[in-house]
């Protein structure tokens, strides 16, 4: 059986490692229960576990972002330390969506409610205000809530895709 595959790139600052792992688990569960019966596979793409500095892999990272259909940006109180800062990558993904020349079709900006609300960087506060003003603010408090949000996103994305043909239908032509 062959599957129609769609990559989801998830950008996480270093302090959101638990959410990065939860992203992989949620995509796997969704694939098994919802996507695979429709001959679809969502491919989770993130940095490798515990990679503290992504800068040495910049070109590979950009290629993975360009090849993704969906880009998920998680933020809590900052863009993260220099080695795990995805601010430029998020801006590039936005350009890719607006330009339509790459595979990316949608960006999901998701905020974790900060553990220390008084320590949130001003840029993140402004980005959150902008998302709220646009009616696109998505927040979660814990890993389970994040996985629920991600599952709803994947369900919407799957419904927006043309129904994948079954392997039998493709071979009978």
N, C-alpha and C positions, 0 to 999 in steps of 0.2 A: 504494500500500500504506500502511495506517495502522498505527501502532505504539502499544502500551500503554507509557506513559512513567512512569518512577520516578526521582525526583531523589535524588541522593546529595550531601549537603552535607559538605564536608571543611574542617575548621577547623585552620589551621596557624599557629603563631607565626611571626614574620618570619624567624627563622633556619632554618626548614624549607621554604624556597622551592623547593629542588630536589625535595623530596618532593611539594610541591603540583603541580609540573609533571609528575612521574611519575604522580601520581594521574590527571590528565587522559589521559595516554598509556595507562595500564592500562585505564581505562574504555573508551576508544576501541577498543582491541584486543579487549576482551571483548565489546563490542557487536557488532563485525564478525564475530567467530568463533562466539560462543555465543548472544547475546541476539537479534540481528536475525533469525536463522532461526526463532526462536520468536515473532516479531512483538513483541518487547520492546525497549525502549531504556532504558538507564540514563543519566540526564542528570547530568554532573558539574557541581557548583556550588561555586565557591570565590571568594575575593576576587580582584580583578583583579591581574595581575602587578605585583610591586614596590610595592603600596599599603602605605605605612608606617603610616597611621593610618585605621582603619576607623570611628572614632567619628562622623565626619560622615555616614556612611551607615548609621547604627544602625537606623533604621526599615526600610530596604530589606533589610538583613541579617536582621533578625528575620522579615520576610515570607518570605525565602528559606528560612530554617530551618523555619518553620511549614509551608511547602509541600513540604519534603523528606520522603521516606519513610524515609530512612536518614541518620544523622548519624555522621560519622567524625571523631574528635578525635585529632590527633597531638600528642604531647608528647615533649620530650627532657629538658631540665633545669629548665624553668620554664614558666609559662603565657605567657611572652613579655612584651615591653614594653607599657606601657599602650595604645598605639595598635593593637596586634595581640594583645591578651589576650582569650582566648575562655572564660575561667573562668565568667563569668555566662551566656554563651550555652550552654555545656555543661550548667550547672545547669538552665537553662530547658528545654533539649532533654530532660533527664531527667524534668522535671515533665510535659512534653508526652507522653512515653511512658507514664508512670505514670497520667496522667489520661485518656489515650485520646481526647481531644477533637480532637487534631490528626492530621495524616497520618503523623507520625514513628512508626515501629514498632520501630526498633532503633537502639541506639547502639553503635558500635565504638570502644573506647578503645585506642589503639595507641601504644606507647612506642618511641622510638628509643633505642638504647643510647647513653648520653651520652659525648661525647668527653672530658669532664672529670668523671668520676664523683664526685670530691670537691667539686664545685661545684653539685650538684643541690639545688634549693630543697627545704626540708623538706616543704612541701605536696605536692610531686611524689613524694617518697620515701614519704609516707603513702598517697597515692593508689595508688601502685604496690604497696605492701604489702597494701592492701585488695583490689586486683584479684587479687593472688596468692592471698590467703586465700579469695576467692570462686571461684578456679579459672578466672578470666577474663583472666589476664595474657597479653598479646600483645606481643612485642618483636621488633625487627628491628635489624640492624646497618647495612645498606646499602639503596640504592634498589631494587635487584633483589629483595631479600628482601621489602621493603615491597610491591612490585607483586605478588609471589606471594601474600602474605597477602590483599591486596585482591581478587585474582582468586578465591581460595578463598571469600572472603566473598560476592562477587557470585554465584558459582555456588550457594552455599547459599541466598542470597536468592531467586535465580531459581527454584530447585527448590521453594521454599516458596510461590511465587505460583501461582495457578491457571493452568493451561496457557492461554496466549493463543491465541485462535481465529485461524485464518488469515483473511485478507481475503476469500477465496472463500467460506468458510463463513459469514461474517457477511452477505455480499451474497446468499447463496442462500436466506436465510430469508424 
